[in-house]
Amino acid sequence: MEIQLWREILDPYELAVDELVVKFNHIISEYRNAGEYSPIEQVNGRVKKISSILEKAQKKKIPLEHIEEQIEDIAGIRIICQFVEDIDKVVELIKLRNDMEIKSIKDYIGNKKESGYRSYHLIIYYTVQTLQGPKRLQAEIQIRTLAMNFWATIEHSLQYKYKHNMPQHIKDRLWKASEAIIILDQEMSSVRDEIMDAQNSFSIKASVVSDI
Ligand code: 0O2
């Protein structure tokens, strides 16, 4: 396919990624401006590279004319949260919006992948406005904690290094590391619960003092 044709296909995805990143960053600002804790820590996005699209199409035997419907992550958004509990909150926020329609969900947190990968994936429909009119496209939103992201980033670079032929002993180590990540997330959640309890009892005490 010619580069000009790729540009025409990928341009609306660039727009979708830009818009979605702005919208999720705005959610962070809304929380922070209200002096509240934001369930979203950070957000970033990317449009899949042409070489990766072709590689995926070849692997999954997808004909070029069906790429847009069958490759669901041409537009990819990654939302990073501090705590596992924040992930549910982010999903609720997305469900309430009328500019994003959830097509499907893959819960790799409840069902960890064989590699040890954990993350919550949503495929959404999102409409962008182009010179040719509105275009409804798909985007993948990956939601994960900082700890899950740490694991996935390291594993992804190792996959790249070993070109999908990772030695078994490294796979075993990564699996162990993924178990440690689960424990880390649980520990952080219990620290969070304690902070919340401490804050609640502080505000109760403060209101008692102000009543006197
Ligand atoms: P990239 O480089 O992240 O853009 P699949 O059939 O498993 O290849 P599918 O069915 O499209 O993929 O969806 P799935 O399983 O939900 O995976 C989509 C994306 O999730 C991947 O994108 C990765 O970003 C991430 N992911 C899934 N499994 C793993 C894993 O074991 N390790 C890491 N680090 N990330 C994973 P791509 O297409 O691989 O490309």
Residues whose N, C-alpha, C, O or C-beta is under 5 A from the ligand:
A	BS01	0O2	K106 K113 S115 Y117 H121 A152 E155 H156
